[in-house]
């Protein structure tokens, strides 16, 4: 998880205007439509979770509701109008385009009541993706609940690196919502993906996301801790592990500190405890080079904090002295993914 704010790697993602704020929330760009890789506009983060509400007409119009909501949300977001639109599109099960082209349409009392409740909750720093129950990641939509970490766009760097290797077998350690495992399974139709997660509640969310995208036969869900029980041998291990130092958890913004699962955040005293365990257990799970059958050898891809590149590199070389180790940046140029190539 990316938790940088300004130059402090232990706090929230760096906000570079409204566009970065929205990207962190899984919303790609402001404007009437939100599209990625050819996806049609669909209420931006709906996931089919909301239902139409009935009630008496006379509770205001779309335009008035959006204006009031944007004012209420201004203290907690750099993009209050856009978040107001996302929430109302979610309630009405429509697109933001419809909202913007028909501001005169009235809301029923039921719709207005539900919308007001969501706006009030968001204004209390409750994360937007938990309110909509859905987020876009790697061009796919995923269900989210407070039992799982909210995926950040930076993690797509790890997914892209994994896809470039074309592995036939993968282990995703700490799968959470299943966004990494399912994204790989969707785009690698011949691959088997083992998704390991210590939280049964989180694994239930991953199961529903695998079902949503039709990959349940190839995503093997396992309750476990790091690489126990041990799968394998596999071509690739991927992980977005907890990497926030324990002492810095209390300084995270309220939206993370009070609502996202600490189990998915707490990386131990130096933020590297889980990564250290993963590196120690990985050699027994990765496929030996001799049996790679024409593939580029087995590898480990791990998301890290922006200030952890050097320390993670040293750890990886200690556990894999003969391997090629490198650190890849995210789109902002910050250290983001540790790669160990055996």
Residue frames as qw, qx, qy, qz and C-alpha x, y, z in Angstrom:
[[0.000, 0.886, 0.463, 0.000, 0.00, 0.00, 0.00],
 [0.388, 0.410, -0.029, 0.825, 1.26, 3.45, -0.88],
 [0.388, -0.794, -0.440, 0.157, 1.08, 5.71, 2.17],
 [0.478, -0.002, -0.034, 0.878, 3.30, 8.66, 1.29],
 [0.005, 0.941, 0.336, 0.032, 2.38, 12.24, 2.09],
 [0.037, 0.951, -0.307, -0.026, 4.78, 14.96, 1.07],
 [0.445, 0.551, -0.695, 0.124, 8.19, 13.40, 1.92],
 [0.452, -0.334, 0.695, -0.448, 6.94, 11.28, 4.82],
 [0.392, 0.126, -0.843, -0.346, 6.74, 7.65, 3.64],
 [0.070, -0.180, -0.923, 0.332, 4.58, 6.61, 6.57],
 [0.306, 0.412, 0.411, -0.754, 1.63, 8.83, 5.89],
 [0.641, 0.543, 0.478, -0.256, -1.08, 9.12, 3.25],
 [0.649, 0.354, 0.424, 0.523, -0.50, 9.16, -0.53],
 [0.215, -0.282, 0.094, 0.930, 0.96, 12.39, -1.84],
 [0.341, 0.757, 0.536, -0.153, -1.80, 14.68, -3.08],
 [0.264, -0.174, 0.357, 0.879, -0.81, 16.53, -6.23],
 [0.366, 0.101, -0.200, -0.903, -4.11, 18.25, -6.87],
 [0.757, 0.077, 0.271, -0.589, -7.48, 16.69, -7.50],
 [0.760, 0.375, -0.467, -0.252, -6.26, 14.23, -10.14],
 [0.315, 0.310, -0.844, 0.305, -3.90, 12.41, -7.76],
 [0.411, -0.093, 0.599, -0.681, -6.55, 12.40, -5.04],
 [0.815, 0.219, 0.021, -0.536, -8.99, 10.71, -7.39],
 [0.631, 0.397, -0.665, -0.052, -6.43, 8.22, -8.65],
 [0.017, -0.267, 0.835, -0.480, -5.83, 7.13, -5.07],
 [0.580, 0.105, 0.500, -0.635, -9.56, 6.47, -4.80],
 [0.460, 0.156, 0.849, 0.210, -9.59, 4.46, -8.00],
 [0.409, 0.826, 0.339, -0.190, -11.17, 7.26, -10.03],
 [0.737, 0.124, 0.287, 0.599, -9.06, 7.89, -13.08],
 [0.239, 0.084, 0.168, 0.953, -9.78, 11.43, -14.19],
 [0.229, 0.502, 0.439, -0.709, -12.28, 14.22, -13.77],
 [0.218, 0.155, -0.529, -0.805, -14.85, 14.88, -16.45],
 [0.722, 0.016, -0.014, -0.691, -18.20, 13.58, -17.61],
 [0.969, 0.055, -0.200, -0.136, -16.95, 10.05, -18.19],
 [0.386, -0.648, 0.656, -0.008, -14.36, 7.82, -16.64],
 [0.932, 0.325, -0.102, -0.124, -12.86, 5.26, -18.98],
 [0.298, -0.645, 0.695, 0.108, -9.88, 2.94, -18.82],
 [0.169, -0.203, 0.923, 0.280, -8.73, 0.45, -21.42],
 [0.286, -0.120, -0.704, -0.639, -11.97, 0.70, -23.35],
 [0.087, -0.376, -0.856, 0.343, -14.28, 0.31, -20.37],
 [0.109, -0.650, -0.459, -0.596, -17.71, 2.00, -20.71],
 [0.113, -0.339, 0.360, -0.862, -18.77, 4.68, -18.25],
 [0.581, -0.398, -0.690, -0.170, -20.71, 3.06, -15.38],
 [0.531, -0.804, -0.147, -0.223, -21.41, 5.24, -12.37],
 [0.180, 0.776, -0.500, 0.341, -17.65, 5.21, -11.78],
 [0.078, 0.283, -0.875, 0.386, -17.67, 2.95, -8.72],
 [0.688, -0.176, -0.030, -0.703, -21.08, 1.32, -8.64],
 [0.046, 0.222, -0.968, 0.110, -20.48, -2.44, -8.72],
 [0.514, -0.289, -0.656, -0.471, -24.23, -2.97, -8.76],
 [0.293, -0.148, -0.775, 0.539, -24.42, -2.58, -5.00],
 [0.203, 0.149, 0.302, -0.920, -26.97, 0.22, -4.76],
 [0.114, 0.472, 0.862, 0.144, -30.68, -0.07, -5.26],
 [0.092, -0.428, -0.266, -0.858, -33.24, 2.44, -6.44],
 [0.055, -0.300, -0.704, 0.641, -35.24, 3.97, -3.63],
 [0.077, -0.611, -0.606, -0.503, -38.86, 5.07, -3.88],
 [0.207, -0.482, -0.472, 0.709, -40.46, 8.02, -2.22],
 [0.228, 0.874, 0.400, -0.155, -42.33, 11.24, -2.85],
 [0.506, 0.463, 0.148, 0.713, -40.99, 13.68, -5.41],
 [0.187, -0.920, -0.113, -0.324, -40.07, 17.04, -3.97],
 [0.764, -0.549, 0.034, 0.336, -36.68, 16.40, -2.32],
 [0.138, -0.781, 0.352, 0.496, -34.71, 18.73, -4.58],
 [0.766, 0.614, -0.142, -0.126, -33.01, 18.33, -7.92],
 [0.910, 0.065, -0.031, 0.409, -29.82, 16.58, -8.95],
 [0.401, 0.617, -0.114, 0.668, -28.04, 19.90, -9.44],
 [0.375, -0.758, 0.159, -0.510, -29.02, 21.28, -6.05],
 [0.924, -0.379, 0.053, 0.002, -28.09, 18.06, -4.27],
 [0.819, 0.240, -0.072, 0.516, -24.67, 18.03, -5.90],
 [0.145, 0.722, -0.156, 0.658, -23.98, 21.63, -4.97],
 [0.612, -0.681, 0.162, -0.368, -24.86, 21.05, -1.33],
 [0.971, -0.174, 0.036, 0.158, -22.83, 17.84, -1.18],
 [0.657, 0.475, -0.139, 0.569, -19.74, 19.45, -2.72],
 [0.146, -0.766, 0.233, -0.581, -19.79, 22.12, -0.03],
 [0.810, -0.513, 0.180, -0.220, -20.03, 19.49, 2.71],
 [0.963, 0.031, 0.059, 0.263, -17.23, 17.38, 1.23],
 [0.380, 0.842, -0.200, 0.327, -14.80, 20.23, 0.60],
 [0.369, -0.786, 0.453, -0.203, -12.99, 19.88, 3.96],
 [0.777, -0.289, 0.560, -0.003, -12.10, 16.20, 3.37],
 [0.751, 0.252, 0.503, 0.344, -11.21, 15.98, -0.33],
 [0.164, -0.408, 0.323, 0.838, -9.46, 17.93, -3.08],
 [0.162, -0.074, -0.694, -0.698, -12.26, 16.92, -5.49],
 [0.300, 0.203, 0.672, -0.646, -15.54, 17.52, -3.65],
 [0.603, 0.370, -0.083, -0.702, -17.70, 17.97, -6.73],
 [0.521, 0.297, -0.752, -0.273, -16.46, 14.81, -8.38],
 [0.087, 0.003, -0.937, 0.339, -16.89, 12.74, -5.23],
 [0.440, 0.267, 0.413, -0.752, -20.39, 14.18, -4.83],
 [0.635, 0.363, -0.365, -0.576, -21.15, 13.03, -8.37],
 [0.345, 0.213, -0.914, -0.007, -19.72, 9.56, -7.76],
 [0.134, 0.109, 0.825, -0.538, -21.90, 9.08, -4.69],
 [0.547, 0.359, 0.220, -0.723, -25.08, 10.30, -6.37],
 [0.561, 0.357, -0.613, -0.426, -24.41, 8.18, -9.46],
 [0.155, 0.102, -0.961, 0.207, -24.05, 5.23, -7.10],
 [0.324, 0.235, 0.640, -0.656, -27.39, 5.95, -5.40],
 [0.596, 0.480, 0.039, -0.643, -29.25, 6.45, -8.68],
 [0.711, 0.031, 0.665, 0.225, -27.49, 3.58, -10.49],
 [0.548, 0.819, 0.167, 0.040, -26.62, 5.84, -13.38],
 [0.703, 0.196, 0.006, 0.684, -23.58, 7.51, -14.90],
 [0.263, -0.542, -0.138, 0.786, -22.06, 10.84, -14.02],
 [0.089, 0.100, 0.518, 0.845, -22.84, 11.90, -17.60],
 [0.224, -0.619, -0.694, -0.290, -26.55, 11.63, -16.85],
 [0.372, -0.685, -0.394, 0.486, -26.13, 13.73, -13.71],
 [0.270, -0.373, 0.153, 0.874, -24.29, 16.46, -15.57],
 [0.027, -0.152, -0.597, -0.787, -26.69, 16.58, -18.51],
 [0.408, -0.569, -0.578, -0.419, -29.90, 16.47, -16.44],
 [0.211, 0.065, -0.577, 0.786, -29.28, 18.58, -13.33],
 [0.424, -0.188, 0.009, -0.886, -32.96, 19.58, -13.29],
 [0.637, -0.184, -0.713, -0.227, -34.21, 16.06, -12.59],
 [0.532, -0.603, 0.236, -0.546, -35.88, 15.73, -9.18],
 [0.246, 0.193, -0.914, 0.258, -34.82, 13.25, -6.52],
 [0.649, -0.501, -0.499, -0.282, -37.34, 11.22, -4.59],
 [0.469, -0.762, 0.273, -0.353, -37.28, 11.57, -0.82],
 [0.954, -0.229, 0.173, 0.091, -35.78, 8.09, -0.55],
 [0.750, 0.438, -0.024, 0.495, -33.00, 8.88, -2.98],
 [0.041, 0.810, -0.196, 0.551, -32.25, 12.17, -1.26],
 [0.709, -0.634, 0.215, -0.221, -32.20, 10.52, 2.16],
 [0.951, -0.060, 0.128, 0.274, -29.79, 7.80, 1.10],
 [0.558, 0.610, -0.054, 0.561, -27.57, 10.29, -0.70],
 [0.221, -0.838, 0.203, -0.455, -27.42, 12.61, 2.29],
 [0.855, -0.480, 0.196, -0.025, -26.45, 9.71, 4.54],
 [0.876, 0.189, 0.082, 0.436, -23.57, 8.74, 2.23],
 [0.293, 0.753, -0.094, 0.581, -22.36, 12.33, 1.94],
 [0.499, -0.781, 0.207, -0.313, -22.39, 12.75, 5.72],
 [0.933, -0.264, 0.180, 0.166, -20.42, 9.53, 6.13],
 [0.722, 0.425, 0.030, 0.545, -17.85, 10.59, 3.55],
 [0.007, 0.846, -0.110, 0.522, -17.57, 13.99, 5.24],
 [0.706, -0.661, 0.223, -0.121, -16.52, 12.17, 8.41],
 [0.020, 0.676, -0.723, -0.140, -13.43, 10.85, 6.53],
 [0.788, 0.041, 0.606, -0.102, -14.95, 7.46, 5.78],
 [0.229, -0.294, 0.681, 0.630, -13.28, 6.17, 2.58],
 [0.545, 0.372, -0.170, -0.732, -15.24, 6.66, -0.63],
 [0.442, 0.206, -0.817, -0.307, -14.59, 3.13, -2.00],
 [0.021, -0.132, -0.922, 0.365, -16.13, 1.58, 1.12],
 [0.391, 0.375, 0.337, -0.770, -19.25, 3.67, 0.55],
 [0.607, 0.410, -0.352, -0.583, -19.65, 2.62, -3.07],
 [0.857, -0.134, 0.480, -0.134, -18.50, -0.92, -2.31],
 [0.841, 0.404, 0.263, 0.244, -16.38, -1.05, -5.42],
 [0.145, -0.806, 0.329, 0.471, -13.18, 0.22, -7.02],
 [0.799, 0.591, -0.113, -0.001, -11.50, -0.01, -10.40],
 [0.468, -0.653, 0.554, 0.220, -8.10, -1.66, -10.42],
 [0.289, -0.264, 0.796, 0.462, -6.04, -2.67, -13.44],
 [0.324, 0.083, -0.541, -0.772, -9.03, -2.02, -15.71],
 [0.433, -0.308, -0.835, -0.145, -11.35, -4.31, -13.73],
 [0.431, -0.557, 0.089, -0.704, -13.96, -3.60, -11.08],
 [0.450, -0.001, -0.831, 0.327, -13.62, -5.16, -7.64],
 [0.559, -0.709, -0.346, -0.255, -15.93, -5.40, -4.68],
 [0.284, 0.352, -0.545, 0.706, -14.58, -3.80, -1.53],
 [0.603, -0.698, -0.356, -0.148, -15.58, -4.03, 2.13],
 [0.219, -0.867, 0.350, -0.278, -13.88, -2.64, 5.25],
 [0.907, -0.310, 0.277, 0.072, -12.35, -6.09, 5.76],
 [0.801, 0.223, 0.233, 0.505, -9.86, -5.45, 2.95],
 [0.305, -0.484, 0.140, 0.808, -7.30, -2.79, 2.11],
 [0.492, 0.802, 0.161, -0.298, -8.29, -0.30, -0.58],
 [0.770, 0.156, 0.319, 0.531, -6.16, -1.04, -3.68],
 [0.041, -0.822, 0.106, 0.559, -4.02, 1.88, -4.86],
 [0.691, 0.708, -0.085, -0.121, -3.03, 2.61, -8.46],
 [0.017, -0.752, 0.659, 0.023, 0.66, 2.14, -7.56],
 [0.650, -0.172, 0.734, -0.091, 0.05, -1.58, -7.12],
 [0.792, 0.571, 0.140, -0.165, -0.75, -1.83, -10.83],
 [0.204, 0.773, -0.597, -0.067, 3.00, -1.47, -11.39],
 [0.413, -0.303, 0.851, -0.119, 3.43, -4.86, -9.72],
 [0.749, 0.367, 0.501, -0.232, 0.64, -6.38, -11.83],
 [0.574, 0.776, -0.186, -0.184, 2.17, -5.07, -15.06],
 [0.008, 0.644, -0.765, -0.003, 5.58, -6.50, -14.16],
 [0.569, -0.066, 0.797, -0.189, 3.99, -9.85, -13.35],
 [0.744, 0.550, 0.276, -0.259, 2.05, -9.96, -16.61],
 [0.360, 0.792, -0.455, -0.188, 5.22, -9.26, -18.59],
 [0.220, -0.445, 0.867, -0.031, 6.69, -12.51, -17.27],
 [0.736, 0.098, -0.431, -0.512, 3.76, -14.64, -18.53],
 [0.170, -0.299, 0.889, -0.303, 3.97, -17.08, -15.59],
 [0.551, -0.140, -0.727, -0.386, 2.03, -20.34, -15.60],
 [0.623, -0.520, -0.568, 0.133, 1.80, -20.55, -11.82],
 [0.053, 0.568, -0.201, 0.796, 1.64, -17.70, -9.30],
 [0.444, -0.513, -0.647, 0.349, 1.29, -17.25, -5.55],
 [0.061, -0.682, -0.042, -0.728, -0.26, -14.01, -4.31],
 [0.477, -0.225, -0.662, 0.533, 0.70, -13.54, -0.65],
 [0.014, -0.427, -0.411, 0.805, -1.75, -11.45, 1.36],
 [0.170, 0.356, 0.697, 0.599, -4.35, -11.36, -1.39],
 [0.135, 0.260, 0.289, -0.911, -6.86, -9.15, 0.46],
 [0.593, 0.449, 0.170, -0.647, -9.63, -8.28, -2.00],
 [0.754, 0.170, 0.599, 0.210, -7.99, -10.54, -4.57],
 [0.377, 0.869, -0.018, -0.322, -7.31, -7.63, -6.92],
 [0.006, -0.652, 0.698, 0.295, -3.81, -8.82, -7.85],
 [0.408, -0.049, 0.911, 0.044, -4.66, -12.53, -8.09],
 [0.540, 0.595, 0.565, -0.186, -7.83, -11.99, -10.10],
 [0.295, 0.850, -0.205, -0.385, -6.23, -9.41, -12.42],
 [0.091, -0.499, 0.818, 0.273, -3.48, -11.90, -13.24],
 [0.450, 0.163, 0.877, -0.038, -5.89, -14.80, -13.72],
 [0.509, 0.725, 0.309, -0.347, -8.11, -12.77, -16.05],
 [0.356, 0.837, -0.320, -0.266, -5.18, -11.83, -18.29],
 [0.049, 0.458, -0.884, -0.082, -3.25, -15.09, -18.03],
 [0.819, -0.018, -0.081, -0.568, -5.86, -17.67, -19.07],
 [0.831, 0.144, -0.535, 0.048, -3.49, -20.61, -18.71],
 [0.181, 0.417, -0.637, 0.622, -2.13, -19.65, -15.28],
 [0.632, -0.530, -0.565, 0.035, -3.01, -21.11, -11.89],
 [0.032, 0.591, -0.293, 0.751, -2.96, -18.51, -9.10],
 [0.554, -0.409, -0.661, 0.297, -2.77, -19.42, -5.41],
 [0.118, -0.686, 0.019, -0.717, -4.20, -16.59, -3.29],
 [0.566, -0.247, -0.655, 0.435, -3.08, -16.78, 0.35],
 [0.198, -0.618, 0.023, -0.761, -4.70, -14.61, 3.02],
 [0.203, 0.030, -0.804, 0.558, -4.59, -14.77, 6.82],
 [0.349, 0.146, 0.384, -0.842, -8.04, -13.16, 7.24],
 [0.243, 0.328, 0.905, 0.119, -11.01, -15.41, 6.40],
 [0.239, 0.778, 0.399, -0.422, -13.21, -12.32, 6.08],
 [0.105, 0.688, -0.398, -0.598, -10.88, -10.82, 3.49],
 [0.159, -0.129, 0.913, 0.353, -10.65, -14.14, 1.66],
 [0.337, 0.554, 0.741, -0.178, -14.45, -14.17, 1.36],
 [0.260, 0.822, -0.007, -0.506, -14.23, -10.86, -0.51],
 [0.027, -0.497, 0.732, 0.465, -11.51, -12.30, -2.77],
 [0.325, 0.192, 0.923, 0.078, -13.77, -15.30, -3.48],
 [0.372, 0.740, 0.471, -0.304, -16.62, -13.04, -4.60],
 [0.165, 0.787, -0.317, -0.503, -14.25, -11.08, -6.85],
 [0.174, -0.245, 0.891, 0.340, -12.97, -14.29, -8.42],
 [0.356, 0.462, 0.809, -0.069, -16.57, -15.33, -9.04],
 [0.255, 0.811, 0.155, -0.504, -17.38, -11.91, -10.47],
 [0.224, 0.717, -0.495, -0.437, -14.66, -12.26, -13.09],
 [0.935, 0.242, -0.080, -0.248, -15.17, -15.96, -13.82],
 [0.449, 0.581, -0.652, 0.190, -11.78, -17.24, -12.62],
 [0.697, -0.498, 0.358, -0.370, -12.72, -19.37, -9.61],
 [0.995, 0.088, 0.003, 0.038, -11.40, -22.53, -11.25],
 [0.720, 0.416, -0.210, 0.514, -7.91, -21.05, -11.56],
 [0.061, -0.635, 0.382, -0.669, -7.69, -18.89, -8.43],
 [0.702, -0.250, -0.652, 0.140, -7.06, -21.26, -5.51],
 [0.278, -0.749, 0.145, -0.584, -8.00, -19.45, -2.28],
 [0.723, -0.080, -0.593, 0.346, -6.04, -20.50, 0.81],
 [0.452, -0.867, 0.037, -0.204, -6.26, -19.34, 4.42],
 [0.863, -0.019, -0.169, 0.475, -2.64, -19.05, 5.49],
 [0.323, -0.904, 0.087, 0.265, 0.19, -16.91, 6.83],
 [0.006, -0.698, 0.573, 0.429, 2.78, -15.70, 4.31],
 [0.536, 0.347, -0.679, -0.362, 3.75, -18.94, 2.47],
 [0.006, 0.011, -0.963, 0.269, 2.28, -21.37, 5.00],
 [0.858, -0.031, 0.497, 0.127, 0.70, -23.68, 3.96],
 [0.182, -0.531, 0.549, 0.619, 3.32, -23.95, 1.28],
 [0.780, 0.555, 0.175, -0.231, 2.14, -24.08, -2.34],
 [0.156, 0.788, -0.526, -0.278, 4.38, -24.68, -5.26],
 [0.395, -0.323, 0.170, 0.843, 6.71, -24.95, -6.83],
 [0.346, 0.847, 0.382, -0.132, 5.59, -21.87, -8.81],
 [0.583, 0.474, 0.165, 0.639, 7.03, -19.56, -11.43],
 [0.085, 0.507, -0.049, 0.856, 6.22, -16.34, -9.61],
 [0.334, -0.563, -0.624, 0.426, 5.46, -15.00, -6.14],
 [0.038, 0.550, 0.139, 0.823, 3.72, -11.63, -5.90],
 [0.409, -0.568, -0.616, 0.361, 2.76, -9.67, -2.82],
 [0.035, -0.664, 0.028, -0.747, 1.56, -6.30, -1.60],
 [0.587, -0.321, -0.660, 0.341, 2.39, -6.94, 2.05],
 [0.334, -0.926, -0.174, 0.033, 1.96, -4.68, 5.07],
 [0.696, 0.209, -0.124, 0.675, 4.95, -2.31, 5.10],
 [0.142, -0.826, 0.044, -0.544, 4.07, 0.64, 7.34],
 [0.341, 0.204, -0.710, 0.581, 6.32, 0.69, 10.46],
 [0.398, -0.554, -0.723, 0.106, 4.28, -0.07, 13.58],
 [0.305, -0.457, -0.323, 0.771, 5.30, 3.16, 15.29],
 [0.029, 0.130, -0.261, -0.956, 3.96, 5.23, 12.41],
 [0.087, -0.443, -0.850, -0.271, 0.48, 3.68, 12.18],
 [0.148, -0.698, -0.548, 0.436, -0.97, 6.16, 14.67],
 [0.073, -0.531, 0.123, 0.835, 0.19, 9.07, 12.50],
 [0.155, 0.252, 0.771, 0.565, -1.70, 7.87, 9.42],
 [0.307, -0.138, -0.118, -0.934, -4.63, 10.05, 8.36],
 [0.520, 0.013, 0.592, -0.615, -7.96, 9.24, 9.98],
 [0.776, 0.327, -0.168, -0.513, -9.39, 7.78, 6.78],
 [0.641, 0.309, -0.701, 0.045, -6.77, 5.03, 6.89],
 [0.059, 0.282, -0.769, 0.571, -6.10, 4.80, 10.61],
 [0.467, 0.018, 0.524, -0.712, -9.75, 4.49, 11.62],
 [0.777, 0.319, 0.106, -0.532, -11.16, 2.46, 8.75],
 [0.714, 0.442, -0.528, -0.125, -8.67, 0.30, 6.84],
 [0.938, -0.327, -0.116, 0.006, -7.56, -2.99, 8.42],
 [0.240, -0.839, 0.488, -0.001, -4.37, -2.60, 10.46],
 [0.836, -0.126, 0.519, 0.125, -3.54, -6.22, 9.68],
 [0.713, 0.561, 0.282, 0.312, -2.94, -5.11, 6.09],
 [0.147, 0.947, -0.114, 0.262, -0.87, -2.09, 7.14],
 [0.533, -0.767, 0.354, -0.044, 1.39, -3.08, 10.05],
 [0.776, 0.497, -0.368, 0.122, 4.81, -4.07, 8.75],
 [0.829, -0.309, -0.254, 0.392, 6.49, -4.41, 12.15],
 [0.433, -0.720, -0.047, 0.540, 9.10, -2.16, 13.76],
 [0.222, -0.429, 0.419, 0.768, 10.91, -1.28, 10.52],
 [0.605, 0.499, -0.019, -0.620, 8.06, -1.96, 8.10],
 [0.457, 0.478, -0.699, -0.273, 9.93, -4.96, 6.68],
 [0.486, -0.249, 0.776, -0.316, 8.88, -7.79, 9.01],
 [0.820, 0.326, 0.394, -0.257, 6.51, -9.52, 6.59],
 [0.588, 0.734, -0.322, -0.105, 8.84, -8.88, 3.65],
 [0.079, -0.596, 0.787, -0.138, 11.67, -10.47, 5.63],
 [0.643, -0.023, 0.720, -0.259, 9.57, -13.58, 6.32],
 [0.772, 0.569, 0.126, -0.253, 8.48, -13.75, 2.69],
 [0.388, 0.739, -0.549, -0.040, 12.06, -13.61, 1.42],
 [0.281, -0.434, 0.832, -0.200, 13.06, -16.33, 3.88],
 [0.675, 0.151, 0.674, -0.261, 10.28, -18.70, 2.81],
 [0.597, 0.652, -0.114, -0.454, 10.31, -17.98, -0.94],
 [0.140, 0.530, -0.800, -0.244, 13.25, -20.22, -1.99],
 [0.311, 0.015, 0.940, -0.141, 11.30, -23.34, -1.00],
 [0.514, 0.567, 0.516, -0.386, 8.33, -22.28, -3.15],
 [0.364, 0.734, -0.297, -0.491, 9.91, -20.89, -6.32],
 [0.952, 0.285, 0.114, 0.002, 10.41, -23.32, -9.18],
 [0.604, -0.436, 0.413, 0.525, 14.05, -24.27, -9.79],
 [0.225, 0.672, -0.343, -0.617, 15.54, -22.65, -12.87],
 [0.096, -0.219, 0.912, 0.335, 16.20, -26.04, -14.49],
 [0.194, 0.403, 0.894, -0.001, 12.48, -26.82, -14.59],
 [0.177, 0.535, 0.156, -0.811, 11.34, -23.46, -15.92],
 [0.545, 0.408, 0.709, 0.183, 10.70, -25.01, -19.39],
 [0.371, 0.466, 0.394, 0.700, 11.70, -22.06, -21.49],
 [0.211, -0.930, -0.276, -0.122, 10.37, -19.41, -19.11],
 [0.286, 0.749, -0.312, 0.509, 12.70, -16.66, -17.85],
 [0.374, 0.076, -0.730, 0.566, 13.24, -18.40, -14.52],
 [0.374, -0.698, -0.609, 0.040, 11.24, -17.94, -11.34],
 [0.180, 0.391, -0.129, 0.893, 10.89, -14.60, -9.61],
 [0.268, -0.601, -0.625, 0.420, 9.53, -12.69, -6.65],
 [0.065, 0.500, 0.187, 0.843, 7.74, -9.30, -7.00],
 [0.373, -0.564, -0.614, 0.408, 6.97, -7.41, -3.79],
 [0.015, 0.849, 0.166, 0.501, 5.50, -3.94, -3.32],
 [0.573, -0.249, -0.379, 0.683, 7.53, -1.77, -0.94],
 [0.110, -0.911, -0.252, 0.308, 7.40, 1.71, 0.56],
 [0.470, 0.857, -0.027, 0.209, 8.98, 4.61, -1.29],
 [0.098, -0.840, 0.495, -0.199, 11.84, 4.84, 1.23],
 [0.821, -0.314, 0.466, -0.102, 12.45, 1.08, 1.50],
 [0.784, 0.577, -0.217, -0.078, 14.24, 0.41, -1.78],
 [0.266, 0.646, -0.672, 0.245, 17.79, 0.19, -0.42],
 [0.454, -0.331, 0.712, -0.422, 16.85, -1.82, 2.67],
 [0.884, 0.211, 0.272, -0.317, 14.68, -4.23, 0.68],
 [0.667, 0.631, -0.397, -0.008, 17.45, -4.65, -1.88],
 [0.010, 0.561, -0.767, 0.310, 19.96, -5.56, 0.85],
 [0.677, -0.115, 0.593, -0.420, 17.53, -8.06, 2.40],
 [0.881, 0.403, 0.027, -0.248, 16.84, -9.71, -0.94],
 [0.512, 0.639, -0.565, 0.105, 20.56, -10.11, -1.68],
 [0.278, -0.448, 0.760, -0.380, 21.09, -11.69, 1.73],
 [0.751, 0.073, 0.557, -0.348, 18.40, -14.32, 1.09],
 [0.829, 0.500, 0.245, 0.057, 19.15, -14.72, -2.64],
 [0.369, -0.693, 0.358, 0.506, 22.91, -14.13, -3.04],
 [0.399, -0.042, 0.718, 0.569, 22.99, -15.54, -6.59],
 [0.303, 0.711, 0.633, 0.033, 19.85, -13.79, -7.83],
 [0.203, 0.318, 0.206, 0.903, 19.42, -10.61, -9.83],
 [0.169, -0.671, -0.595, 0.409, 17.78, -8.01, -7.61],
 [0.144, 0.249, 0.197, 0.937, 16.35, -4.68, -8.72],
 [0.068, 0.556, 0.579, -0.593, 13.83, -2.10, -7.56],
 [0.178, 0.461, 0.577, 0.651, 11.29, -0.64, -10.00],
 [0.071, 0.137, 0.256, -0.954, 9.69, 2.80, -9.59],
 [0.304, 0.625, 0.694, -0.185, 6.01, 3.60, -9.82],
 [0.380, 0.708, 0.392, 0.447, 4.64, 6.18, -12.26],
 [0.194, -0.979, -0.014, -0.060, 5.63, 8.95, -9.85],
 [0.492, 0.655, -0.468, 0.332, 9.25, 7.78, -9.95],
 [0.441, -0.601, 0.523, -0.414, 9.30, 6.46, -6.38],
 [0.106, 0.233, -0.966, 0.040, 10.61, 3.03, -5.37],
 [0.707, -0.062, 0.074, -0.701, 7.65, 0.66, -5.50],
 [0.980, 0.041, -0.025, -0.193, 8.41, -2.95, -6.49],
 [0.321, -0.594, 0.733, 0.085, 11.25, -5.22, -5.43],
 [0.891, 0.329, -0.209, -0.231, 12.10, -7.89, -8.01],
 [0.451, -0.502, 0.734, 0.069, 14.19, -10.97, -7.26],
 [0.793, 0.449, -0.279, -0.301, 15.03, -12.95, -10.40],
 [0.750, -0.399, 0.525, 0.053, 16.46, -16.40, -9.70]]
